[in-house]
Amino acid sequence: SDGSIRLHQMTSESPVMQWNDSTNGQPIIALQWALTRPAVFFALDASSNIYIWDLLENDLLPVAKETIPSEKVVAMALLGEPEKAHGLLGIVLAKEPGQIDIQYVKKKWASP
């Protein structure tokens, strides 16, 4: 609820990494690992901002932030085919008025 993200190892109660206030205090609505690139995850906050984290590039801050300006985004899911070498990765966004939007992610964050 405060924008903090914690990365845990299954065998430990303490987080391996913790990023406090990663969304400037906005609650995180959704967080999901990229299906095609294990070091990348995406976070959606309550202000319709998507944060892209690539832990191989920077493990302190998100590498990109994208604001969805038109309607409020209420849910996010990732789609892709991890077993394929092309690394195609998409983001499905559900917007408040009931619209669904699918966007493809840049290759540098999608390629294995």
N, C-alpha and C positions, 0 to 999 in steps of 0.2 A: 504493500500500500504506500510505501514511502519512496519507491524507485530503486531500492537496493536489490542487487543480484548476488546470489551466492552459488559458487560451484563446489559441489560435494563429491567426494569419493564414496562409493557405496559402503566401504568398511569403516568409515570414520564419521563421528558426529560433528566434528569441526569442519568448517569449509576449507577447501584447498585455496580458493581465491574468494575475495569479497569486494564488490564495487558498491560503495555507498552513494546514494543520491545520483545514480547513473542517468536518471531522466529529469534532473532538476526538480525532484520532489513529486513528479507526476506518478500516479499508480501505474503499475505494469498490468496491462490487460492480457497479453499473451507473450510467450517466449518459446522459441523452438529452434533446435539445432538444424543446420542445413543437412539435407538428405544426401548430398553429393560431396560435401567437403566437411570432414569432422571437426575442424578447428573454427568453424564459422557458426554463429547463431544470430538470431534476429529477435528483437524485443519491440513490442508495440505498447505505447503508453496511452493514457486516457485522453491526451490531446491530439491523437492521430499522428504521432511521430513514430517512424520506424527507425530503430537503431541497428546498425550492422556491426557486429563484433567479429574480427578475425584475430584470434589469439596468436597466430603465427606472425602477424604483422605488428600488432600492438596489444599487449595484454593489460594495459592500464585504462584505455579509453576506446569508445567505439571508433571504427575507421570511417564510418559514414552515418549521416542522419538524413532521412527523407521525410518531409512533412506532406501529408495528404491534405490539400487545402479545401476541397469542395465540401464533402459531407463527412460526418464523424464516422470513423472506422470503429466497429464494435467487436470484430473478431478477425483473426489472421491464422492462416494455415499455409504450410509449404508443400509443394508438390515437386516431384522429380523422380528420376530413375537411377538410384545409386549403383545398380549393377551394370549400367551402360557407361562407356568411356567418354561420351560427349559432354557429360557434366551439366546437362540442361536442368535449370532450377527455376521454379516459379513461385510467386507469392499470391495467394488467394486472399482478397480483402473483402469482408462483408461490411457494407456501409449501413448506417442507421435507416435510411429510407427503404432498405430491402435490396439494394443493388449489390451485385457481386462483380468484383474487378480482379482480373488476373494480369499480373505483370511479371516479366522475366527479369532475372537477376543478371548483372554483368558477369561475364565469364570468369573474371579474376576472383570472384567470391563463390562461384559455382563449380569450377573445374576441380577434379580430385587432385 
